[in-house]
Amino acid sequence: MQWCVSFPEEQVVIVRPSLITICAGSYPAAKLLSVLLYRCSLRRQSPLDVPLIGASHKTREKTADHDPSWCLSRTQVQLVTDMCGELSAKTLHDVAIPTLQLLGYVDVDASGAVHRYTLHLNPIRAALTACRHGADQVEAV
């Protein structure tokens, strides 16, 4: 689709209905998952977003689409900024992260100021595939 107006180069948050569905209707979790998936998709361009142990920088491009997990580091302030202020740090901490953890999509190492998020792509892919067949199929996954 082409817009009827021109926008400046800027950051946007896209929350797809399928992400809301696979996040059990949790809008905060869907927004965070969207941002984490976006960051994961940018992995070839950013040296800060590195794959889980096992794939070196030189082999990243070859294995990136097949990695079952992907790690990235972000502060909560960076995530709130990434989400264009759609979530507060409190909602991120109290709702979005626990929901994604319960669903098995994300693990978080919050031992430092910069949190390390491990995004599990296989369960996310399975849920999105099930979503194509209806919301009841997502519950089964």
C-alpha positions in Angstrom: 0.0 0.0 0.0 1.2 3.5 -0.8 0.1 6.3 1.6 -1.6 9.4 0.3 0.8 11.6 2.2 4.6 11.4 2.7 6.0 10.8 6.1 9.4 11.6 7.4 11.8 8.7 8.2 10.6 7.6 11.7 10.0 4.7 14.0 6.6 3.1 14.0 5.0 0.3 16.0 3.0 -2.2 14.0 0.8 -4.5 16.1 -0.7 -7.2 13.9 -3.9 -8.8 14.9 -2.1 -12.2 14.7 0.3 -11.0 17.4 -2.6 -10.1 19.7 -4.1 -13.5 19.1 -0.9 -15.4 19.9 -0.4 -13.3 23.0 -3.7 -14.4 24.4 -5.3 -11.0 23.7 -2.7 -9.1 25.6 -2.0 -5.8 23.8 1.0 -4.9 25.9 2.6 -8.4 25.2 1.8 -8.1 21.5 3.4 -4.7 21.3 6.5 -5.9 23.0 6.7 -9.0 20.8 6.3 -6.9 17.7 9.3 -4.7 18.8 11.4 -7.8 19.7 10.6 -9.4 16.4 11.5 -6.2 14.6 14.8 -6.0 16.4 15.5 -9.6 15.6 14.8 -8.9 11.9 17.3 -6.1 12.0 20.0 -8.5 13.3 22.2 -8.4 10.2 22.5 -4.6 10.5 23.2 -4.3 14.2 26.3 -5.6 15.9 24.5 -5.2 19.3 21.9 -7.8 18.5 23.8 -11.1 18.5 22.6 -14.7 18.0 22.5 -17.1 20.8 25.8 -18.9 21.4 26.6 -21.1 18.5 26.7 -18.9 15.4 29.6 -16.6 15.0 29.4 -13.2 13.4 30.7 -14.6 10.1 28.0 -17.3 10.0 25.1 -15.1 11.2 23.7 -14.5 7.8 23.7 -18.2 6.9 22.0 -19.5 10.1 19.9 -16.5 11.1 16.7 -17.7 9.6 17.1 -21.2 11.2 18.1 -20.2 14.7 15.5 -21.4 17.2 16.5 -18.6 19.6 17.9 -15.1 19.2 19.3 -12.8 21.9 19.3 -9.1 22.1 20.1 -6.6 24.8 17.9 -3.6 25.6 17.2 -1.4 28.6 13.6 -0.9 29.6 13.9 2.8 28.6 15.1 1.7 25.1 12.1 -0.7 24.8 9.7 2.0 25.8 11.3 4.3 23.2 11.1 1.5 20.6 7.4 1.2 21.3 6.9 5.0 20.7 5.8 5.4 24.3 2.9 2.9 23.9 3.8 1.2 27.1 5.2 2.4 30.4 8.2 0.7 32.0 5.8 -0.6 34.7 3.4 -2.2 32.1 6.4 -3.6 30.3 7.7 -5.1 33.6 4.3 -6.2 35.1 2.3 -7.3 32.1 4.1 -7.6 28.8 7.3 -9.5 29.8 5.5 -12.0 32.2 2.9 -12.8 29.5 5.6 -13.5 26.9 7.5 -15.6 29.4 4.4 -17.6 30.3 3.7 -18.3 26.6 7.3 -19.5 26.1 8.2 -16.8 23.6 10.9 -15.0 25.6 13.3 -15.5 28.4 14.8 -12.5 30.2 18.1 -12.1 32.0 17.5 -9.0 34.1 20.6 -9.3 36.2 22.1 -6.0 34.8 20.9 -2.6 33.8 20.8 -3.8 30.2 18.4 -6.8 30.0 19.1 -9.7 27.8 16.1 -11.0 25.9 16.2 -14.5 24.4 13.5 -14.7 21.7 12.3 -18.2 21.0 11.3 -18.2 17.3 10.0 -21.8 17.0 7.1 -21.4 19.4 6.3 -18.0 17.9 6.3 -19.5 14.4 4.2 -22.4 15.5 1.6 -20.1 17.1 1.5 -17.9 14.0 1.0 -20.9 11.8 -1.8 -22.1 14.1 -3.3 -18.6 14.0 -3.9 -19.0 10.2 -6.2 -21.8 11.1 -8.2 -19.9 13.8 -7.8 -18.6 17.3 -8.8 -22.0 18.8 -5.8 -23.6 17.1 -3.5 -21.2 18.9 -4.8 -22.4 22.2 -4.0 -25.9 21.3 -0.4 -24.9 20.5 
